[in-house]
Every structure is written in C-alpha cells, then in structure tokens.
Amino acid sequence: METRVYMLDVSLSEYSEQEKSALLERILPELSAYRQEKVRQTRFLEDRLCSAGAGLLLNLGLKAYGLSGREEPIGFCGNRKPYLVNHPELHFNLSHSGGMVMAAFSDRPVGCDIEKDGKADLRVARRFFHEAERADVERQPDPAAMTDRFYRYWTLKESFLKVTGEGMRLAMNRFCIHIPEAESSRITVKLDDALQPHDFKEWQLQGYHAALCVDRQTGEETPGDVFFSFQTLQDVV
C-alpha cells in the first residue's frame, strides 16, 4: 500500500493582485468544469487560488493512477465527502488553509488536514477536545509549545474525522488522539475508549501544521509507504 501526499504553496507573495488574477485565468482551463465553477463562485482571490490549487493537486494525484482530473466525475457521500464515481477503490481528500493546499490519495479511506498557525485557543480546546487532549495542551511549558500541541491535535482530529466521513456529526470530544512522547512511537486514536485501526503522519512547514490519517486494513501492522511532494504554484503552472 502506498499513500501519496501533495502540498502546494499558492500564496504568490511576490505577485501583485493583477498578476495573481492573470495566473488564475491561465489555470482554470486545466481544471474540471465542476472545479472551474467552484473557483468562480468563491468570493476572495486568495480563496479562489486555494480552490484552483486543490484542482491542480487533484489532477496531479490522479495522473499517478493514469486518470484525468479534468474528466473523472466526482460524487459526494456522507457529510459531503468526495469520491471518484468510476473508481471508488481509489480514495482521496483535500484541504487548504491560508496559502497552502494539501491532497492525499490512497487505496483505502484517507483524510488530511492543513492549518495555518495562529495562537492556541484554549476556549476551542475546552469546548471541542477530549479532556485528555485539553489537559495535554494546558500543561505545555510555554505559549509556543501550547500552540504547537494545539495545532497538532486539531489537524490530527480533523484528518480522522475526514476518514470516518462523519464530519461534525461525530462529536470531537468522543474520540481521543494520543501523541506519544517518543517520536518513534505510533500516534493512536480511541473512539468511545476503543482503539481504532488508523495510522497518522504529520508535517510541520513554516507557519503551518498538517496531518494525514489512513485506515489500516485487518492484519496490517504498518501504515505502508507515504510518497510526499511539495511544490509552489509557479512550479506546476
């Protein structure tokens, strides 16, 4: 089993608004009709670039499987979780935040989440996190460590929710992520105190946290290989 993860920086910090708009118009013909319409319906330019970037990553990821992102019909199930109508055996997930876009592809249910760092919001942790997760955030030694732990939990929890397809129908405090002290140890998740068969992987980029969750099949002891690619929008246009 191999899971493929792509990240794309669409911030274009050196570009003017006019240059960003011109580049976006160049990208649109490369996207599916559905994605083009979604981009055009998005209000802010930065969000349109993120949406277009998600379409480009979908193209890139599906190309590795010999499929065309422009032509493959996308359906939605559960809590608006997307799937490939003609290839339900191939799973994918998309996420974006700030000026970064993330996509994951696998032969089993997969979820990903990327978040732009801010400050640890303890009100959010107390309301949505499991009690053990909240306590772990609050006992960190300084604000920087608290922020790091907060966003690790947030992205890990969101990636797990996306695998389940339940979205916010599954209360975030019903399941608990355990982040071990030893980096070599496996991150685990319990739902209603029952250990779940999922594997996680994390990335920290400058100003961002990201996480991947993959459903582990019966009898598997390892999560398999993860292919990772990071590019800028200028690289793929």
N, C-alpha and C positions, 0 to 999 in steps of 0.2 A: 504494500500500500504506500502510495506517495501522495502527500498533500502539497499543493502549490499555493504560495502566498505572494501577492504582489502589492507593493506600495508605490504611490505616485504623489510627488510633490507638485501641486498645481498652484502654488502661491504666486509665482511670477512676480516676485518682489521688485525686480528691476524694470518691469514693464509699466507703461502708462495705461490709463483706463482704455484709451483708444486702441492701443496695441493689444491689450487683453481681449477686447471685443473682436478685433480682426482675427486673432488666433482662434477664438471660439468659433467664428464663422467658417474657418478652414476645417475645424474638427467635425462639425455637425454632419457633413455628408458621409463620414466614416461610421456613423452610428446607426442603430436600428431606428425605424420610424417611431417606435414607442419611446425610445430614449431621446430622440430629437424633440418630440412633443413635450416630454417631461422637462427638458432643458429650457425650452421656450416659455413654459408656464412658470418657471422659477423666477422670483422677483429680482433678487440681487445678483450682480455679476459674479461675485465670489462663489455664491451657491451654484450658479449656472456652470462655472468652471469645475466645481466638485462633481456635479451631476454628469457633465461631459467626461470628466476623468474616470468616473465609475464605468461609463460606457466603454471607454478605451481599454480599461482593465478587463472588462468582460470579453471584449474582442481578443485581447492578448491571451487571456487564460483559456478560452475555448479553442483558440488556434492550436494550442499544445495538444488538444484532443482531436484535431482535424475538423473542427466545427467553425462555423461563421457566426460571430456575434451579431452581425447585421441581419442575419436571416433566421436564426433559431427563435421560434416563438417562446415567449416567457409566460408562464401561468403563475397564479398565486393561490396558496392554500393556507389553512390555519389563520394565523394572525398576519395576513398579507405577506407570508414568507414566499419568496420567488422560487420557481423551479423551471427546469427545461421540459417543455411539454413532450418533446420527442425523445428525450434522453433522461428519464427520471433516475437512471442509475448514476448519473453524474450530479453531484451536489455542489452548490456554490453559495457564497454570501458576500455582501458588500457593506462597507461602512465608510463614512467620511466625517471629518471634523476639522474646523479651521481651514488650513490649506493643504490637508493631507487626505488621500483616498486609499482604501485598503480593499483587497479582494482575496477570497480564499476558494479553492477548488479541491474536491476530494471524491473518492468513490464511496464515501459514507457521510451521514449528516455532519455538517460543519458550520461553525459560526465564528464570526470575527468582529472585533470592535476596536476602534481607534478613537482616542480622545485627546484634545488639546489641553495641556495642563493649565490649571488655574491655582486656586488655593483649596486646601482640604475643607470641605463644607461639612462640619460636624452635625449640622441640623439634618442634612441629607443622610448621613451615616446613621443617625439615631432613628430616622424615620423608615429607611429602606433596607439597611444592612441587617444581617443576622447579629444577634447580641455578641457572639464571639468575635465577629469581624469588627464591629464597632469598638469593642474593648481593645482589640489589637491596634486599631488606628489611634485611639486615645492614649495608649501607653507608649507610643513612639517618643523618642527623647527630645525632638525639636520639630519646629514647623516644617522644615524641608522633608524630614523623614515621615511626618504625618501626611504630607501631600503626596509623597511617593506611594505610601501604603494605601492611601485613599484611592488613587487612580489605578493602582494595581487591582484592588478589589472591584472597582467599578467596571473596568474593562473585562476582567475575568468573568464577572457575573453577567454582563451583557452578552458576552460570547456564549456562555452556557444557555442563557435564555433563547438565543437565536438557534441553537442546535435543537432545543426542545420544540421550537415552533409555537410556543405558548405566548411569547411576548409578555406583556404586563398582566395577562390573565394568571400567570404564576407569580404569586407574591414574592418579592425579592428577599424577604426575611424568612421564607420557608426553606431555603437552601443555604448552606454554609460552605464557603470556599476556605480551604486550609492552605496557607502559604507556609511551607516548612522553613526552618532556619537554615538548613543546609541546602545550598544551591543545587546539589546533585540529587536531592530528593524530589519526588513527584508531587506536584500540586494536585490536590484531590477536592472532590465536592460531595457533600451529603445532602440529600433531599429528604426531609422528614426523618433525619437521622440515619438514612440508608445510603451507603456508599454507592455512587453512580459510576457506570463504566465509561468515563470520559477522560481524555488527555488534554493537557493545556500546554501552550507555549507562549512566551511573552517577548516583546521587543520594547526598547526604550530609545526613541530618537530624540533629537534636541527639541524639547518643549512638548513632547507627545509620549503617551503610553499606548500600547496596543497589545491585544491578546487574541489567541486562537484557541478554539475548543473543537475537538474531534471526537465523535462517537467511536468507542473501541468495541470491536466485534468480539463475540464469545470465543474464549480460548486465546485471544491475543494478550501478550504481556508487554508489548512495546507499542508506542504510537506510530512507528514507521518513520520514514524519511520525510522531511519537510524542505521543499525547494523554496528559496526566498529570493525575491528580486526587488530592488529599489531603484526607481528612476525619477527623473523630473519630467514635467510636461514637455519641455523642449526636446528631451531625448526621444520621445515617441511620436512627435508630430513631424 
